[in-house]
Amino acid sequence: MRNQWQRHLAAAAQRAREAGKLAGNLARLTDTALAPQVSWRAALAQYLSQAARDDYTWLRPSRREGDVIWPSLRNHSGEIYVALDTSGSIAAADLAQFVGELNAIKGTLPVRITLLACDSDLHADTPWICEPWEEFRLPRQFEGGGGTAFAPVFDWVEQNGGHPDALVYFTDAEGEFPKVAPNYPVLWLIKGKALVPWGRRIQLN
């Protein structure tokens, strides 16, 4: 029944959109209702599983036996940037759940986390670094306030020469987006119904 309902809704929305009768608010509602329910933890692990893994390399042999060169084991830590929207729309309980999920990922993959906190601008004490062997914790309590702008996070990454395997942005997406997407994967973990202009949107609630 649910699949049939979704097919009928998608067909009706498409006909209304082609006729120019699908208002913006209704379009957002239908897009949200038709969005697949995806585990953001699984999506992030998909990006990191290729970067954060033990692998073999032939660049520096671990030993030589006669004419045989044996490969050496290389351990590469994944690098993710995590951005928190601290504008006041994200509850403390949401942040606590988010931290727990990140630690679950770190328990299975060697991941280095760079944490950035932002509302209308980056917090003065940003960033915070969590090495692969450390438990990820929020450095302090964040008080909600200010508007929401996403550009400061991406500007900081570019200015500091960052090349993350992925950037995860925890937000309600109610803010001003950069016009151009970066050249690394971005996962938007969304509390609410707002859409994003680029990157991968994953509905949290």
C-alpha positions as semicolon CSV with decimal commas, in nm:
position;residue;x (nm);y (nm);z (nm)
1;M;0,000;0,000;0,000
2;R;0,280;0,240;0,083
3;N;0,454;0,174;-0,249
4;Q;0,128;0,228;-0,438
5;W;0,066;0,552;-0,250
6;Q;0,414;0,678;-0,334
7;R;0,372;0,595;-0,703
8;H;0,038;0,780;-0,718
9;L;0,185;1,077;-0,532
10;A;0,489;1,093;-0,761
11;A;0,271;1,077;-1,073
12;A;0,034;1,346;-0,946
13;A;0,323;1,572;-0,844
14;Q;0,487;1,532;-1,184
15;R;0,165;1,622;-1,369
16;A;0,115;1,927;-1,145
17;R;0,476;2,036;-1,193
18;E;0,447;2,007;-1,574
19;A;0,129;2,214;-1,563
20;G;0,296;2,478;-1,346
21;K;0,051;2,418;-1,061
22;L;0,283;2,270;-0,799
23;A;0,346;2,544;-0,545
24;G;0,682;2,568;-0,370
25;N;0,560;2,455;-0,029
26;L;0,370;2,160;-0,177
27;A;0,673;2,066;-0,388
28;R;0,890;2,051;-0,078
29;L;0,633;1,838;0,103
30;T;0,608;1,588;-0,181
31;D;0,985;1,572;-0,224
32;T;1,022;1,500;0,147
33;A;0,751;1,235;0,143
34;L;0,908;1,060;-0,157
35;A;1,264;1,078;-0,027
36;P;1,407;0,733;0,048
37;Q;1,481;0,658;0,412
38;V;1,857;0,616;0,422
39;S;2,085;0,545;0,715
40;W;2,333;0,834;0,720
41;R;2,573;0,616;0,915
42;A;2,570;0,361;0,633
43;A;2,607;0,636;0,373
44;L;2,908;0,785;0,550
45;A;3,066;0,444;0,603
46;Q;3,032;0,387;0,229
47;Y;3,257;0,687;0,160
48;L;3,506;0,601;0,431
49;S;3,537;0,229;0,368
50;Q;3,750;0,300;0,060
51;A;3,971;0,561;0,229
52;A;3,997;0,425;0,585
53;R;4,119;0,072;0,550
54;D;4,426;-0,144;0,574
55;D;4,567;-0,191;0,228
56;Y;4,880;-0,320;0,061
57;T;5,129;-0,111;-0,129
58;W;5,427;-0,200;-0,346
59;L;5,601;0,134;-0,288
60;R;5,804;0,025;0,015
61;P;5,856;-0,353;0,038
62;S;5,851;-0,491;0,390
63;R;6,116;-0,749;0,308
64;R;6,300;-0,905;0,014
65;E;6,354;-1,277;-0,025
66;G;6,567;-1,357;-0,327
67;D;6,400;-1,210;-0,633
68;V;6,061;-1,179;-0,459
69;I;5,947;-0,842;-0,325
70;W;5,676;-0,870;-0,063
71;P;5,427;-0,586;-0,030
72;S;5,399;-0,392;0,296
73;L;5,077;-0,319;0,481
74;R;4,964;0,041;0,470
75;N;4,715;0,184;0,715
76;H;4,532;0,493;0,595
77;S;4,307;0,690;0,827
78;G;3,991;0,839;0,687
79;E;3,949;1,216;0,712
80;I;3,605;1,362;0,767
81;Y;3,498;1,712;0,855
82;V;3,192;1,752;1,071
83;A;3,003;2,080;1,076
84;L;2,743;2,158;1,340
85;D;2,469;2,414;1,290
86;T;2,453;2,592;1,627
87;S;2,191;2,850;1,531
88;G;1,945;2,720;1,790
89;S;1,739;2,479;1,582
90;I;1,934;2,169;1,684
91;A;1,846;2,026;2,026
92;A;2,103;1,890;2,273
93;A;1,946;1,543;2,247
94;D;1,998;1,549;1,869
95;L;2,363;1,639;1,914
96;A;2,412;1,361;2,170
97;Q;2,267;1,104;1,932
98;F;2,483;1,236;1,650
99;V;2,798;1,208;1,863
100;G;2,708;0,850;1,954
101;E;2,668;0,755;1,591
102;L;3,002;0,910;1,498
103;N;3,173;0,712;1,771
104;A;3,011;0,396;1,638
105;I;3,170;0,469;1,300
106;K;3,506;0,538;1,464
107;G;3,481;0,202;1,637
108;T;3,491;0,021;1,303
109;L;3,701;0,255;1,085
110;P;4,013;0,461;1,167
111;V;3,870;0,808;1,118
112;R;4,018;1,149;1,197
113;I;3,748;1,409;1,263
114;T;3,781;1,785;1,225
115;L;3,487;1,952;1,398
116;L;3,358;2,293;1,292
117;A;3,077;2,481;1,468
118;C;2,893;2,757;1,289
119;D;2,579;2,969;1,300
120;S;2,607;3,289;1,095
121;D;2,985;3,259;1,130
122;L;3,240;3,009;1,259
123;H;3,287;2,993;1,635
124;A;3,609;3,159;1,743
125;D;3,761;2,840;1,888
126;T;3,690;2,631;1,576
127;P;3,823;2,379;1,474
128;W;3,866;2,084;1,708
129;I;4,057;1,771;1,605
130;C;3,976;1,415;1,713
131;E;4,237;1,157;1,617
132;P;4,138;0,802;1,510
133;W;4,232;0,654;1,849
134;E;4,038;0,914;2,052
135;E;3,672;0,907;2,152
136;F;3,478;1,182;1,980
137;R;3,320;1,429;2,221
138;L;3,179;1,775;2,184
139;P;3,443;2,017;2,319
140;R;3,186;2,225;2,504
141;Q;2,820;2,311;2,518
142;F;2,697;2,517;2,227
143;E;2,438;2,783;2,294
144;G;2,197;2,845;2,011
145;G;2,187;3,186;1,852
146;G;2,236;3,393;1,542
147;G;2,128;3,317;1,189
148;T;2,250;3,034;0,970
149;A;2,512;3,060;0,696
150;F;2,687;2,759;0,547
151;A;2,956;2,935;0,343
152;P;3,195;2,999;0,639
153;V;3,250;2,625;0,685
154;F;3,334;2,560;0,319
155;D;3,544;2,878;0,300
156;W;3,749;2,758;0,599
157;V;3,809;2,417;0,438
158;E;3,928;2,579;0,115
159;Q;4,146;2,839;0,287
160;N;4,315;2,571;0,496
161;G;4,378;2,335;0,207
162;G;4,145;2,065;0,337
163;H;4,076;1,753;0,129
164;P;3,830;1,548;0,338
165;D;3,695;1,212;0,231
166;A;3,358;1,364;0,320
167;L;3,207;1,661;0,499
168;V;2,902;1,595;0,715
169;Y;2,679;1,894;0,796
170;F;2,427;1,852;1,078
171;T;2,159;2,119;1,030
172;D;1,797;2,202;0,959
173;A;1,912;2,350;0,622
174;E;1,736;2,679;0,691
175;G;2,009;2,913;0,579
176;E;2,217;3,058;0,297
177;F;2,410;2,805;0,086
178;P;2,726;2,860;-0,120
179;K;2,642;2,881;-0,487
180;V;2,908;2,629;-0,594
181;A;2,951;2,279;-0,454
182;P;3,300;2,176;-0,333
183;N;3,505;1,899;-0,496
184;Y;3,453;1,651;-0,210
185;P;3,141;1,462;-0,097
186;V;2,900;1,650;0,129
187;L;2,633;1,476;0,336
188;W;2,360;1,699;0,473
189;L;2,194;1,546;0,780
190;I;1,867;1,732;0,792
191;K;1,632;1,788;1,083
192;G;1,322;1,929;0,919
193;K;1,186;1,954;0,567
194;A;1,417;2,205;0,397
195;L;1,592;2,104;0,077
196;V;1,957;2,150;-0,025
197;P;2,087;2,274;-0,363
198;W;2,370;2,017;-0,390
199;G;2,531;1,732;-0,200
200;R;2,352;1,431;-0,060
201;R;2,053;1,503;0,161
202;I;1,966;1,250;0,433
203;Q;1,652;1,295;0,639
204;L;1,708;1,242;1,010
205;N;1,353;1,264;1,142
